[in-house]
């Protein structure tokens, strides 16, 4: 486990809009933002922000230690009001040196199966309560399937696009974003169909 900094000068490959951390007053900050060396009098003598990701710290440690992970608070300043966007959340980020995409997927699948299995084993009454009132009576069943021995279904992007195009062609009016071709960023509805419709929950 690696503890990555919460305050940073890095935007981590443009992962998201950032909350600024400063000791300057509002008037001083306005002047600093428009001058070349405006943050010289700030606490860190440069622009500083709340972290959007511990990835860069994890990568540096992974080069020395091998497999590492960070788990800590993450902050995103996107101006979004949807239930899928949070200003603050905790994120686990594994970094593995000398692996490939297959190894990364193996690691993610093992983590998911272990975590869900532990929740089923240790928190069964809570999950049954959630299933009764919020899970449409299928939550525990779905979680049990995730934690089971059957491996997750894996798809190449090109194959996923082909599957989606064929499904959308049956009735484009059912889709908010019916135009899918190679290079398209997949929307939530596309991901949901791939996970629930095509993979039948094997993910």
C-alpha positions as CSV (number, residue, x, y, z in Angstrom):
1,X,0.0,0.0,0.0
2,X,1.3,3.5,-1.0
3,X,-0.2,6.6,0.5
4,X,-0.3,9.2,-2.3
5,X,-0.4,13.0,-1.7
6,X,-3.8,14.7,-1.4
7,X,-2.3,18.1,-2.3
8,X,-0.5,18.1,-5.6
9,X,0.7,20.3,-8.5
10,X,-0.1,17.6,-11.1
11,X,-3.4,17.1,-12.9
12,X,-2.5,13.4,-13.6
13,X,-2.8,13.3,-17.4
14,X,-5.8,15.6,-17.4
15,X,-8.0,13.2,-15.3
16,X,-10.5,15.9,-14.4
17,X,-11.1,19.5,-13.3
18,X,-9.3,20.3,-10.1
19,X,-10.1,22.1,-6.9
20,X,-7.4,24.7,-6.2
21,X,-5.6,24.9,-2.8
22,X,-4.2,28.3,-2.0
23,X,-3.4,30.6,0.9
24,X,-4.0,33.7,-1.3
25,X,-7.0,36.0,-0.8
26,X,-9.5,36.3,-3.6
27,X,-8.0,39.5,-4.9
28,X,-4.5,38.1,-4.7
29,X,-5.6,34.9,-6.5
30,X,-7.2,36.9,-9.3
31,X,-3.9,38.7,-9.9
32,X,-1.8,35.5,-9.6
33,X,-3.9,33.7,-12.2
34,X,-3.1,36.4,-14.9
35,X,0.7,36.8,-14.2
36,X,3.6,34.6,-15.3
37,X,4.9,33.9,-11.7
38,X,1.7,34.9,-9.9
39,X,1.9,32.0,-7.3
40,X,5.4,32.9,-6.1
41,X,3.8,34.3,-2.9
42,X,1.4,31.4,-2.4
43,X,2.1,28.7,0.3
44,X,3.7,26.3,-2.1
45,X,5.2,29.0,-4.4
46,X,3.2,27.4,-7.3
47,X,-0.3,26.5,-8.2
48,X,-1.6,23.5,-6.1
49,X,-4.7,21.4,-6.2
50,X,-6.6,18.6,-4.5
51,X,-5.6,15.4,-6.2
52,X,-7.7,13.8,-9.0
53,X,-5.7,10.5,-8.8
54,X,-2.9,8.8,-7.0
55,X,-1.8,7.2,-10.3
56,X,1.5,9.1,-10.8
57,X,2.7,8.4,-7.3
58,X,1.7,4.7,-7.7
59,X,3.6,4.5,-11.0
60,X,6.8,5.8,-9.5
61,X,6.6,3.4,-6.5
62,X,5.8,0.5,-8.9
63,X,9.0,1.0,-10.8
64,X,10.9,0.4,-7.5
65,X,8.7,-2.0,-5.7
66,X,6.7,-3.9,-8.3
67,X,3.0,-4.2,-7.6
68,X,1.6,-1.4,-5.4
69,X,-1.8,0.2,-4.9
70,X,-3.2,3.5,-3.5
71,X,-6.5,3.9,-1.8
72,X,-7.5,7.4,-0.7
73,X,-9.7,10.4,-1.2
74,X,-10.0,11.8,-4.8
75,X,-11.5,15.1,-5.8
76,X,-13.1,16.1,-9.1
77,X,-14.4,19.7,-9.8
78,X,-16.6,18.9,-12.9
79,X,-19.7,21.0,-12.8
80,X,-22.1,18.0,-13.0
81,X,-25.3,17.3,-11.2
82,X,-25.7,13.7,-12.1
83,X,-25.7,10.8,-9.6
84,X,-22.7,9.3,-11.3
85,X,-20.4,12.4,-10.6
86,X,-19.1,13.0,-7.2
87,X,-16.9,15.9,-6.0
88,X,-15.2,13.6,-3.5
89,X,-14.8,9.9,-3.5
90,X,-12.3,7.2,-2.4
91,X,-10.6,5.3,-5.3
92,X,-8.4,2.3,-5.3
93,X,-5.7,2.4,-8.0
94,X,-3.4,-0.6,-8.5
95,X,-0.1,-0.1,-10.4
96,X,1.7,-3.1,-11.7
97,X,5.2,-3.0,-13.2
98,X,6.0,-5.3,-16.1
99,X,2.5,-6.6,-16.9
100,X,0.2,-6.4,-19.9
101,X,-3.5,-5.7,-20.4
102,X,-4.3,-9.4,-19.8
103,X,-2.5,-9.2,-16.4
104,X,-4.3,-5.9,-15.6
105,X,-7.7,-7.5,-16.4
106,X,-6.8,-10.6,-14.3
107,X,-6.0,-8.4,-11.4
108,X,-9.2,-6.3,-11.7
109,X,-11.3,-9.5,-11.9
110,X,-9.7,-11.1,-8.9
111,X,-10.1,-7.9,-6.9
112,X,-13.8,-7.7,-7.8
113,X,-14.5,-11.3,-7.0
114,X,-12.7,-11.2,-3.7
115,X,-14.4,-7.9,-2.6
116,X,-17.9,-9.1,-3.5
117,X,-17.3,-12.5,-2.0
118,X,-16.1,-10.9,1.3
119,X,-19.2,-8.7,1.3
120,X,-21.5,-11.7,0.8
121,X,-19.7,-13.6,3.6
122,X,-19.4,-10.8,6.2
123,X,-22.4,-8.6,5.4
124,X,-25.2,-11.0,4.4
125,X,-27.9,-9.4,6.6
126,X,-27.2,-6.0,5.2
127,X,-27.2,-7.2,1.6
128,X,-30.5,-9.0,2.1
129,X,-32.0,-5.8,3.6
130,X,-30.8,-3.8,0.6
131,X,-32.1,-6.5,-1.7
132,X,-35.5,-6.4,-0.1
133,X,-36.0,-2.7,-0.4
134,X,-33.7,-1.5,-3.2
135,X,-32.4,-4.5,-5.2
136,X,-35.5,-5.7,-6.9
137,X,-35.0,-9.1,-5.1
138,X,-32.0,-9.9,-7.4
139,X,-29.1,-8.1,-5.8
140,X,-27.8,-11.1,-3.7
141,X,-28.2,-13.4,-6.7
142,X,-26.3,-11.0,-9.0
143,X,-23.5,-10.5,-6.5
144,X,-23.3,-14.3,-6.0
145,X,-22.8,-14.7,-9.7
146,X,-20.0,-12.1,-9.8
147,X,-18.2,-13.8,-6.9
148,X,-18.6,-17.3,-8.4
149,X,-16.1,-19.4,-10.3
150,X,-17.3,-18.5,-13.8
151,X,-14.8,-16.0,-15.4
152,X,-15.9,-12.6,-16.5
153,X,-16.7,-12.2,-20.2
154,X,-14.0,-10.2,-22.0
155,X,-14.5,-8.4,-25.3
156,X,-12.2,-6.5,-27.6
157,X,-13.5,-3.0,-28.3
158,X,-14.0,-3.8,-32.0
159,X,-16.1,-6.8,-31.1
160,X,-18.2,-4.7,-28.7
161,X,-18.9,-2.1,-31.4
162,X,-20.0,-4.9,-33.8
163,X,-22.3,-6.4,-31.2
164,X,-23.8,-3.0,-30.4
165,X,-24.3,-2.1,-34.0
166,X,-26.2,-5.3,-34.7
167,X,-28.4,-4.9,-31.6
168,X,-29.1,-1.2,-32.3
169,X,-30.1,-2.0,-35.9
170,X,-33.0,-4.1,-34.6
171,X,-34.7,-0.9,-33.2
172,X,-32.7,2.3,-33.1
173,X,-35.6,4.2,-31.5
174,X,-34.8,2.4,-28.2
175,X,-31.4,4.0,-27.9
176,X,-30.5,7.5,-26.9
177,X,-27.2,7.2,-28.8
178,X,-27.9,4.9,-31.7
179,X,-24.9,6.0,-33.8
180,X,-22.1,3.5,-32.9
181,X,-19.1,2.9,-35.1
182,X,-15.4,2.1,-34.5
183,X,-13.9,5.1,-32.6
184,X,-17.2,6.0,-30.8
185,X,-16.9,6.6,-27.0
186,X,-19.4,4.1,-25.6
187,X,-22.2,5.6,-23.5
188,X,-23.7,4.3,-20.3
189,X,-26.6,2.6,-22.2
190,X,-24.1,0.8,-24.4
191,X,-22.0,-0.4,-21.5
192,X,-25.2,-1.5,-19.7
193,X,-26.4,-3.6,-22.6
194,X,-23.0,-5.2,-23.0
195,X,-22.9,-6.1,-19.3
196,X,-26.5,-7.1,-18.8
197,X,-27.9,-8.0,-22.2
198,X,-24.9,-9.6,-23.9
199,X,-22.8,-10.8,-21.0
200,X,-25.8,-11.7,-18.8
201,X,-24.1,-10.3,-15.7
202,X,-20.8,-12.1,-16.3
203,X,-18.8,-9.0,-15.5
